[in-house]
């Protein structure tokens, strides 16, 4: 069932009441935003459940390409999908 954009599901109510959707400051770190938006903790180790930490960042395109190549990951951005008619999700009204 599709919910209106202003309606929270029961799962999101639990996150709201637990404080996961509350922002105490106007700036929120990227890990908190991902946790709030997708309900996934990107700093949790999938192997042991421990906490990960960021040790650096790559911003130069050449360094990013090199790191992706060494990891065996695609270096080119995926092509954007064509826009779809949002009313197609509603089905036939006939």
Secondary structure, DSSP 4 states (H G I P E B T S, - for coil): -PPPTT---HHHHHHHHTTTT--SSS---HHHHHHHHHS--TTB-TTT--B--------SHHHHHHHHHHHT---SPPPPPPP--GGGGG----
